Amino acid sequence: MFILVKKMPGMKKGKELKVNTLKNYNIKYGCVDNWDAKAVYINLSCWAELKEDFDLDYFRIIRDIDKQIRQSLYKKINNSIFLNERTIVDFDIRESGIKFGKRSFANCEITLYTKNNIPVNSELLRPLLDDITNYILKDIFEKSKYFNFYKRKK
């Protein structure tokens, strides 16, 4: 059920919702224009710490995690709500700062384009975003061979 609200001049267009369901991640959902929500985003941020003192190509590992996120997302996405071909995933950890015993900031932003301009805070979209987020965190982040993830730096 949707409630139509008349847009008043000077009102903010964007909307961002913080989600505090998982202990090791900072999660936000949002959109740039909630009145005409063509796209919504999921922002996952955390601190990554190496599990062991690996001597590997971290650029390759980060690209592989990005690819795994995309693949998991395509499995989980609801094609009746989202445009699968216009999905954007941006996973970022600075590989130059990755050292054993030190946490590095990790950020993942997923942009999903909706078919019917559904507001991010609607009763229809919120459970779908929760489901996608939980799936990616459990399927990729929690099963990582290289990193443990934390909400804070220390």
C-alpha positions in Angstrom: 0.0 0.0 0.0 1.4 3.4 -1.0 0.4 6.8 0.5 0.7 9.6 -2.0 2.0 12.8 -0.4 2.0 16.1 -2.3 5.6 17.4 -2.7 6.0 20.8 -1.3 8.6 23.3 -2.6 11.8 23.3 -0.7 11.4 19.8 0.7 14.4 17.4 0.6 14.2 14.9 -2.3 16.6 12.3 -1.0 16.0 9.7 1.7 18.5 7.6 3.6 17.7 4.9 6.2 20.3 3.4 8.6 19.9 -0.3 9.3 21.3 -1.7 12.5 20.5 -5.4 12.1 24.0 -6.9 11.9 26.7 -6.2 14.4 29.8 -6.1 12.2 28.6 -3.8 9.4 27.3 -0.3 8.9 24.3 -0.5 6.5 22.3 2.3 4.8 19.6 2.3 2.2 18.8 5.4 0.2 17.9 7.1 -2.9 18.6 10.5 -4.4 15.0 11.4 -5.1 12.4 9.6 -3.0 9.6 11.3 -4.9 10.8 9.8 -8.2 12.8 6.8 -7.0 14.3 5.4 -10.2 17.3 4.0 -8.3 18.0 2.9 -4.7 21.3 2.2 -3.2 22.6 -0.2 -0.5 25.8 1.1 1.3 27.8 -1.4 3.3 30.8 -0.2 5.2 33.1 -1.9 7.6 36.7 -2.5 8.5 38.5 -5.4 7.0 41.4 -7.2 8.7 43.5 -10.0 7.3 43.0 -13.4 8.8 46.6 -14.5 8.2 49.8 -12.8 7.0 49.2 -13.5 3.3 51.6 -12.5 0.6 49.2 -12.1 -2.3 48.0 -9.7 -5.0 45.3 -7.8 -3.0 44.2 -6.0 -6.1 43.1 -9.3 -7.6 41.5 -10.4 -4.3 39.4 -7.2 -4.1 38.3 -7.6 -7.8 37.3 -11.2 -7.0 35.2 -10.1 -4.0 33.6 -7.4 -6.3 32.8 -10.1 -8.8 31.4 -12.5 -6.2 29.1 -9.7 -4.9 27.8 -9.2 -8.5 27.1 -12.9 -9.0 25.3 -13.2 -5.6 23.3 -10.1 -6.4 22.2 -11.5 -9.7 21.0 -14.7 -8.1 19.1 -12.9 -5.4 17.6 -9.9 -7.3 13.8 -9.8 -7.9 13.5 -9.2 -11.7 9.9 -8.1 -11.3 11.0 -5.1 -9.2 14.5 -4.3 -10.3 16.2 -3.9 -13.7 18.9 -6.5 -13.5 20.9 -5.2 -16.5 21.4 -1.8 -14.9 22.8 -2.9 -11.5 26.0 -1.2 -10.3 28.4 -2.7 -7.7 31.3 -0.7 -6.3 33.4 -2.5 -3.8 36.4 -0.7 -2.5 39.3 -1.4 -0.1 42.6 0.4 -0.7 45.0 -2.5 -1.4 48.1 -0.3 -0.6 46.9 -0.1 3.1 46.3 -3.8 3.6 48.6 -5.1 6.3 48.4 -8.0 8.7 47.3 -6.8 12.2 45.8 -3.5 10.8 42.2 -2.9 9.8 41.5 -1.2 6.4 38.2 0.6 5.6 36.0 -1.3 3.2 33.0 0.2 1.4 30.5 -1.5 -0.9 27.8 0.5 -2.7 25.2 -1.3 -4.7 22.8 0.6 -6.9 19.6 -1.0 -8.1 17.3 0.5 -10.6 13.6 0.0 -10.0 11.0 -0.7 -12.7 8.2 1.3 -11.1 9.9 4.1 -9.1 9.3 2.6 -5.7 10.3 4.8 -2.7 13.2 3.4 -0.6 11.1 3.5 2.6 8.1 1.7 1.1 6.7 -1.5 2.7 7.4 -3.3 -0.5 11.0 -2.4 -1.1 12.5 -2.4 2.5 12.1 -6.2 3.0 13.7 -6.9 -0.4 16.7 -4.7 0.4 17.0 -6.4 3.8 17.0 -9.8 2.1 19.5 -8.8 -0.6 21.8 -7.3 2.0 21.7 -10.3 4.4 22.3 -12.7 1.5 25.4 -10.8 0.3 26.8 -10.5 3.8 26.4 -14.1 4.6 27.4 -15.4 1.1 30.4 -13.2 0.5 31.6 -11.3 3.6 31.1 -13.9 6.3 32.7 -16.7 4.1 35.8 -14.6 3.1 39.0 -16.7 3.1 41.1 -13.6 3.5 39.3 -11.1 5.7 37.4 -10.7 9.0 35.0 -7.7 9.0 34.3 -5.4 11.9 32.0 -2.4 12.4 34.7 -0.2 14.0 38.4 0.3 13.4 39.3 -0.9 16.9 
